[in-house]
């Protein structure tokens, strides 16, 4: 059939079935019961249509537009979207073809919308971000990875002495704050508090939504995994964050969770640079790591994972290959032995804070308090999946308005 029956409160009308399918071409939307009922029964209620429109970020009047107008809108959306995301070749190299843009498209689209709101309505005079691709000319001129690591450390003003006095949770928060001060936004996956949940089968750790002023680093924490067996979760997030920062400096915008085994030289360089940011070669001298326990102690001192320390020891020729392989096998065995951790229930304010990121949240609430943006706009940009929840809005306003 060419049309779908749309059931309005007092009448029924028809809309193009092809328009309906084209506008809702997102894997998580197509899995919803209301979508599947519409396709099967060839009819849909107006409330269900509006709900699907909100979930997918599609203005619902478009469902009534002629196909040629819809196709033009989709073409324009895709052009803008693909300017924001890594290239197809980059994702294929990094993920070995296991991920499609549609697997994370709603997240990319939503974070891109937040970028546009921030620079278009709040921080309108911000200059282009000079950090993007800043390492490329240095590499061309033969600058070493450790020197690039030092440049990044100094650029973001990371205080290693202060950082090493903190818990890993506070180290992660400290790094995020310093990175966001330089107009690079940071978002962490937050199960059920982002436009689409990420399949546990997807092998990617992070993606950078490109922007000349406010690039947005998104870290996949795998927090929706029903049986998570990841050790050193915070330490791994620290490493992923710094690797995405290094990738951004290299003009690379996608990171696969298996990238440590890749033959792609740019990603290997990103790992090397990321490791050197918190673990400068000169600070490793004299550090003893003859046993696995000693390796873990060194990792604790530098506030990184044992795997990251192992990489740095190898990079700097401070451990024999045979011993490094022994440690690597032992660390893998630790993961296999680990008991799955029980997922904690996350409060909405914490779930949205994690996904939106600190900088965006503070700037939006600050603009609201200065009467630059309305309450409806705030709720739309921060909590677009929920209704006008006054309690959540007030709590968010209190948390980020200090």
Secondary structure, DSSP 8 states (H G I E B T S, - for coil): --EEEEE-SS-EEEEEHHHHHHHT--HHHHTSHHHHHHHHHSEEEHHHHHHHHHHHT--GGGGGS-HHHHHHHHHHHHHHHHHHS--HHHHHHHHTT---GGGTHHHHHHHHHHHHHIIIIISTT----TTTTHHHHHHHTT--HHHHHHHHHHHTT--HHHHTTS-HHHHHHHHHHHHHHTT-EEEE--TTSSSS---TT--EEEEEE--SS--EEEE---TT-TT---SSHHHHHHHHHHHHHHHHHTT--EEETTGGG---HHHHHHHHHHHHHHS-HHHHTT---SSHHHHHHHHHHHTS-HHHHHHHHHHTT-S-HHHHHHHHHHHHHHHHH----------HHHHHHHHH-HHHHHHHHHHHHTTSS-HHHHHHHH-TTS---HHHHHHHHHHH--
